């Protein structure tokens, strides 16, 4: 942030000194407790008082699954990434952002969002049954200047949290590459969540993909079906190039998470899951495998748009069905 005033620069300096101190603290429990104390101090306006109360209860107890997770975040995340996380949430979004939001509210009489969700693209070259992106024409894109303008205006008003979603990021390959280049300059961890279908090995496209790959820390690859015919039935496209992308990432040493959406009666065929499991096991850089249970949270959107929902009547998977799929894909073998 280059547009901080003097007070904000002082707060930023104090935060970074605190982080340096906490990073040098050998006792993890002490470091977590001191970090919580500083979060309390910097939330002067009580912008996240409810969230702080929840975390304070967990930190004070020093036990339970949530505290174990916090300790893992502290011990397993790179100190630089942890520092950026602390700076973004505590300094930018809460301390500096809260003060700017108050001034904006007072001046213009309007509310300012704590976070902004943006879809740089809704484009996707798959047509998956039940997916909203397939129904939007696959042509909506946000240009770089619009994205930049939103962020500049947002930070001026006090919004420092931006969440990026959308369709298929590889459809906007050059855009994502330039965006990641900016993020890496700021030391931000980068991740591409992709279905992989745009992947191809023609030299011109592959050169562009290699540039993005060099700027990407993690690929989250969605394997929808393993059998080609089943994949065509579900998405309208073959999956040969998707599997080829997984092999390419593996051969080039790029870390991958493999994710599979479990839809009862659609993507839960045991034979197909076993073939998928064997394929995943053949890859060298998979660090995590996840089953994502199908849900019906978006059904109301289809109803409001007056579009028949193609998965009408399909139930969400039971815990037993999810466990069965996890066992077949051997997910625990990939959890470090």
C-alpha positions as CSV (number, residue, x, y, z in Angstrom):
1,X,0.0,0.0,0.0
2,X,1.6,3.3,-1.1
3,X,-1.3,5.6,-0.2
4,X,-1.1,5.2,3.6
5,X,-1.1,8.4,5.7
6,X,1.4,8.9,8.5
7,X,-0.7,7.2,11.2
8,X,-1.3,4.2,8.9
9,X,2.5,3.9,8.3
10,X,3.1,3.9,12.0
11,X,0.5,1.2,12.5
12,X,2.1,-0.8,9.7
13,X,5.5,-0.5,11.2
14,X,4.2,-1.7,14.6
15,X,2.4,-4.7,13.1
16,X,5.6,-5.8,11.3
17,X,7.7,-5.4,14.4
18,X,5.1,-7.5,16.3
19,X,5.3,-10.2,13.6
20,X,9.1,-10.2,13.7
21,X,8.9,-10.8,17.5
22,X,6.3,-13.5,17.2
23,X,8.3,-15.3,14.5
24,X,11.2,-15.4,16.8
25,X,9.1,-16.8,19.7
26,X,10.0,-20.5,20.1
27,X,6.9,-21.3,22.2
28,X,4.0,-21.7,19.8
29,X,1.4,-21.4,22.5
30,X,2.9,-18.1,23.7
31,X,3.1,-16.8,20.1
32,X,-0.5,-17.5,19.4
33,X,-1.7,-15.9,22.6
34,X,0.4,-12.8,21.9
35,X,-0.9,-12.6,18.4
36,X,-4.5,-12.8,19.7
37,X,-3.7,-9.9,22.2
38,X,-2.5,-7.8,19.3
39,X,-5.6,-8.5,17.2
40,X,-7.7,-7.3,20.1
41,X,-5.6,-4.1,20.4
42,X,-5.8,-3.3,16.7
43,X,-9.6,-3.8,16.5
44,X,-10.3,-0.5,18.2
45,X,-13.7,0.0,16.7
46,X,-14.9,-3.6,17.3
47,X,-15.2,-4.3,13.6
48,X,-14.6,-8.0,14.1
49,X,-15.6,-8.3,17.8
50,X,-17.8,-11.3,17.3
51,X,-15.0,-13.2,15.4
52,X,-12.5,-12.2,18.1
53,X,-14.6,-13.6,20.8
54,X,-14.8,-16.9,19.1
55,X,-11.1,-17.1,18.6
56,X,-10.3,-15.8,22.1
57,X,-12.3,-18.7,23.6
58,X,-10.4,-21.2,21.5
59,X,-7.0,-19.6,22.2
60,X,-7.6,-19.4,25.9
61,X,-8.7,-23.1,26.1
62,X,-5.5,-24.3,24.4
63,X,-7.2,-27.5,23.5
64,X,-9.6,-29.1,21.0
65,X,-9.6,-29.5,17.2
66,X,-9.8,-25.8,16.4
67,X,-6.8,-25.0,18.6
68,X,-4.9,-27.8,17.0
69,X,-5.7,-26.3,13.6
70,X,-4.5,-22.9,14.6
71,X,-1.2,-24.4,15.8
72,X,-0.8,-26.2,12.5
73,X,-1.4,-22.9,10.7
74,X,1.3,-21.3,12.8
75,X,3.9,-24.2,12.5
76,X,3.3,-25.4,8.9
77,X,2.7,-22.2,7.0
78,X,5.7,-20.4,5.6
79,X,6.5,-17.3,7.9
80,X,6.3,-15.0,4.9
81,X,2.8,-16.2,4.0
82,X,1.7,-16.1,7.6
83,X,3.0,-12.5,7.8
84,X,1.0,-11.5,4.8
85,X,-2.1,-13.1,6.2
86,X,-1.7,-11.3,9.5
87,X,-0.9,-8.0,7.7
88,X,-3.9,-8.2,5.4
89,X,-6.5,-9.2,8.0
90,X,-5.3,-7.3,11.0
91,X,-3.6,-4.2,9.6
92,X,-5.2,-3.6,6.2
93,X,-8.7,-5.0,6.5
94,X,-9.3,-4.2,10.2
95,X,-7.0,-1.4,11.6
96,X,-6.6,0.8,8.4
97,X,-9.7,-0.4,6.6
98,X,-12.0,0.1,9.6
99,X,-10.9,3.7,10.0
100,X,-11.3,4.5,6.3
101,X,-14.7,2.9,6.3
102,X,-15.9,5.0,9.2
103,X,-14.8,8.2,7.4
104,X,-16.5,7.1,4.1
105,X,-19.7,6.3,6.0
106,X,-19.7,9.7,7.7
107,X,-18.9,11.6,4.5
108,X,-21.3,9.8,2.1
109,X,-23.9,8.2,4.4
110,X,-23.4,4.7,3.0
111,X,-22.2,1.4,4.1
112,X,-18.8,0.1,3.0
113,X,-18.3,-3.7,2.5
114,X,-15.6,-5.4,4.4
115,X,-14.9,-7.7,1.4
116,X,-15.8,-7.6,-2.3
117,X,-16.4,-10.7,-4.3
118,X,-15.5,-10.4,-8.0
119,X,-15.8,-12.8,-11.0
120,X,-13.1,-11.7,-13.5
121,X,-14.6,-14.3,-15.8
122,X,-17.7,-16.4,-16.0
123,X,-16.4,-18.1,-19.1
124,X,-15.9,-21.8,-19.1
125,X,-15.6,-24.2,-22.0
126,X,-17.3,-27.1,-20.2
127,X,-21.1,-27.4,-19.8
128,X,-21.5,-29.3,-16.6
129,X,-24.9,-30.5,-15.5
130,X,-26.1,-28.2,-12.7
131,X,-23.4,-25.5,-13.1
132,X,-24.5,-21.9,-13.3
133,X,-21.5,-20.9,-15.5
134,X,-22.7,-23.0,-18.4
135,X,-26.0,-21.1,-18.4
136,X,-24.5,-17.6,-18.7
137,X,-23.3,-17.9,-22.3
138,X,-19.6,-18.4,-21.3
139,X,-18.7,-15.0,-22.6
140,X,-18.7,-12.6,-19.7
141,X,-15.2,-11.2,-18.8
142,X,-13.9,-8.3,-16.7
143,X,-11.1,-6.4,-18.3
144,X,-7.9,-5.6,-16.3
145,X,-8.6,-1.8,-16.1
146,X,-12.1,-2.4,-14.6
147,X,-10.6,-4.7,-12.0
148,X,-7.9,-2.2,-11.2
149,X,-10.4,0.6,-10.9
150,X,-12.6,-1.4,-8.5
151,X,-9.7,-2.2,-6.2
152,X,-8.4,1.4,-6.2
153,X,-11.8,2.8,-5.4
154,X,-12.4,0.1,-2.8
155,X,-9.1,0.6,-0.9
156,X,-9.7,4.3,-0.8
157,X,-13.0,3.7,1.0
158,X,-11.5,1.1,3.3
159,X,-12.1,-2.3,1.6
160,X,-9.0,-4.4,1.5
161,X,-10.3,-7.9,1.1
162,X,-11.0,-9.1,-2.5
163,X,-12.2,-12.6,-3.3
164,X,-11.9,-13.8,-6.8
165,X,-14.3,-16.5,-8.3
166,X,-15.8,-17.1,-11.7
167,X,-15.7,-19.6,-14.4
168,X,-12.6,-21.3,-15.7
169,X,-9.4,-19.3,-15.1
170,X,-7.4,-20.9,-17.9
171,X,-9.9,-19.3,-20.4
172,X,-8.5,-16.0,-19.2
173,X,-4.9,-17.3,-19.3
174,X,-3.1,-14.1,-20.0
175,X,-5.2,-12.1,-17.6
176,X,-4.5,-14.6,-14.7
177,X,-0.8,-14.6,-15.6
178,X,-0.5,-10.8,-15.3
179,X,-2.6,-10.8,-12.2
180,X,-0.4,-13.4,-10.6
181,X,2.7,-11.5,-11.6
182,X,1.4,-8.6,-9.5
183,X,0.6,-10.9,-6.6
184,X,4.0,-12.5,-6.5
185,X,5.6,-9.0,-6.3
186,X,3.7,-8.6,-3.1
187,X,4.7,-12.1,-1.8
188,X,1.2,-13.5,-2.1
189,X,0.7,-17.3,-2.4
190,X,-1.0,-18.1,-5.7
191,X,-3.4,-20.9,-6.5
192,X,-5.2,-21.8,-9.7
193,X,-8.5,-23.7,-9.2
194,X,-9.2,-25.3,-12.6
195,X,-11.1,-28.0,-14.4
196,X,-8.2,-28.2,-16.8
197,X,-10.2,-28.5,-20.0
198,X,-8.5,-25.6,-21.8
199,X,-5.1,-27.4,-21.6
200,X,-3.4,-28.3,-24.8
201,X,0.2,-28.9,-26.0
202,X,0.4,-26.7,-29.1
203,X,3.6,-24.7,-28.7
204,X,2.1,-21.2,-28.5
205,X,-0.5,-22.0,-25.9
206,X,2.0,-24.1,-23.9
207,X,4.5,-21.3,-23.7
208,X,1.8,-19.1,-22.2
209,X,0.8,-21.8,-19.8
210,X,4.4,-22.3,-18.7
211,X,4.6,-18.6,-17.8
212,X,1.5,-18.9,-15.6
213,X,2.9,-22.2,-14.1
214,X,6.1,-20.4,-13.1
215,X,4.0,-17.9,-11.1
216,X,1.7,-20.5,-9.5
217,X,2.4,-22.1,-6.2
218,X,-0.5,-24.6,-6.2
219,X,-2.9,-26.1,-8.8
220,X,-6.3,-27.4,-7.5
221,X,-7.5,-29.7,-10.3
222,X,-11.1,-30.8,-10.5
223,X,-11.5,-34.4,-11.8
224,X,-15.2,-34.7,-12.6
225,X,-15.2,-38.2,-14.0
226,X,-12.4,-40.6,-15.1
227,X,-14.2,-42.5,-17.9
228,X,-14.3,-40.5,-21.1
229,X,-17.9,-41.3,-22.0
230,X,-19.1,-40.5,-18.5
231,X,-17.2,-37.2,-18.7
232,X,-18.8,-36.3,-22.0
233,X,-22.3,-37.1,-20.6
234,X,-21.7,-34.8,-17.6
235,X,-19.7,-31.9,-19.2
236,X,-20.2,-32.1,-22.9
237,X,-16.4,-32.5,-23.4
238,X,-13.8,-35.3,-23.4
239,X,-11.3,-35.4,-20.6
240,X,-8.1,-36.6,-22.3
241,X,-6.5,-33.2,-22.2
242,X,-7.5,-32.8,-18.5
243,X,-5.7,-36.0,-17.6
244,X,-2.8,-34.8,-19.8
245,X,-2.6,-31.6,-17.8
246,X,-2.4,-33.6,-14.5
247,X,0.5,-35.6,-16.0
248,X,2.2,-32.4,-17.2
249,X,2.0,-30.7,-13.8
250,X,3.4,-33.9,-12.2
251,X,6.2,-34.1,-14.7
252,X,7.1,-30.5,-14.0
253,X,7.1,-30.8,-10.3
254,X,4.1,-28.5,-9.6
255,X,2.1,-29.2,-6.4
256,X,-1.5,-30.3,-7.0
257,X,-4.6,-30.9,-5.0
258,X,-7.1,-33.2,-6.7
259,X,-10.8,-32.5,-6.0
260,X,-13.9,-34.6,-7.0
261,X,-17.5,-33.4,-6.6
262,X,-19.6,-36.3,-5.4
263,X,-23.1,-36.3,-6.8
264,X,-25.2,-39.3,-5.9
265,X,-26.1,-41.3,-9.0
266,X,-24.0,-39.1,-11.2
267,X,-20.3,-39.1,-10.1
268,X,-20.2,-41.9,-7.5
269,X,-19.8,-45.0,-9.7
270,X,-17.4,-47.2,-7.8
271,X,-15.6,-48.6,-10.9
272,X,-14.9,-45.1,-12.1
273,X,-13.7,-43.9,-8.7
274,X,-11.3,-46.8,-8.5
275,X,-9.8,-45.9,-11.9
276,X,-9.5,-42.3,-10.8
277,X,-7.7,-43.5,-7.7
278,X,-5.2,-45.5,-9.7
279,X,-4.6,-42.5,-11.9
280,X,-4.1,-40.1,-9.0
281,X,-1.6,-42.6,-7.4
282,X,0.4,-42.5,-10.6
283,X,1.1,-38.7,-10.2
284,X,4.1,-37.6,-8.3
285,X,3.1,-34.2,-6.9
286,X,-0.3,-34.6,-5.4
287,X,-0.3,-33.4,-1.8
288,X,-4.0,-33.6,-1.1
289,X,-7.2,-35.3,-2.4
290,X,-10.6,-34.0,-1.5
291,X,-14.2,-35.2,-1.9
292,X,-16.6,-32.2,-2.3
293,X,-20.1,-33.3,-1.4
294,X,-22.8,-32.0,-3.8
295,X,-25.1,-29.4,-2.2
296,X,-28.3,-27.6,-3.2
297,X,-27.5,-24.1,-2.0
298,X,-27.7,-22.7,-5.5
299,X,-31.1,-24.1,-6.4
300,X,-32.9,-20.9,-5.5
301,X,-30.9,-19.0,-8.0
302,X,-32.1,-21.2,-10.8
303,X,-35.7,-20.8,-9.6
304,X,-35.4,-17.0,-9.5
305,X,-34.0,-17.0,-13.1
306,X,-36.9,-19.2,-14.2
307,X,-34.5,-21.9,-15.4
308,X,-35.3,-25.6,-14.8
309,X,-32.7,-27.1,-12.4
310,X,-31.2,-30.1,-14.2
311,X,-30.4,-31.9,-11.0
312,X,-33.9,-31.5,-9.5
313,X,-34.5,-34.3,-7.0
314,X,-30.9,-35.4,-6.7
315,X,-30.1,-35.7,-2.9
316,X,-27.0,-34.5,-1.2
317,X,-24.7,-37.4,-0.4
318,X,-24.8,-39.0,3.0
319,X,-21.8,-39.1,5.4
320,X,-21.5,-42.8,4.6
321,X,-21.4,-42.1,0.8
322,X,-18.8,-39.5,1.3
323,X,-16.7,-41.8,3.5
324,X,-17.0,-44.6,0.9
325,X,-15.7,-42.3,-1.9
326,X,-12.9,-41.0,0.4
327,X,-11.8,-44.6,1.1
328,X,-11.8,-45.5,-2.6
329,X,-9.7,-42.5,-3.5
330,X,-7.5,-43.2,-0.5
331,X,-7.6,-39.5,0.6
332,X,-6.0,-40.0,3.9
333,X,-2.8,-41.1,2.2
334,X,-2.3,-37.6,0.8
335,X,-3.1,-35.6,4.0
336,X,0.3,-34.6,5.4
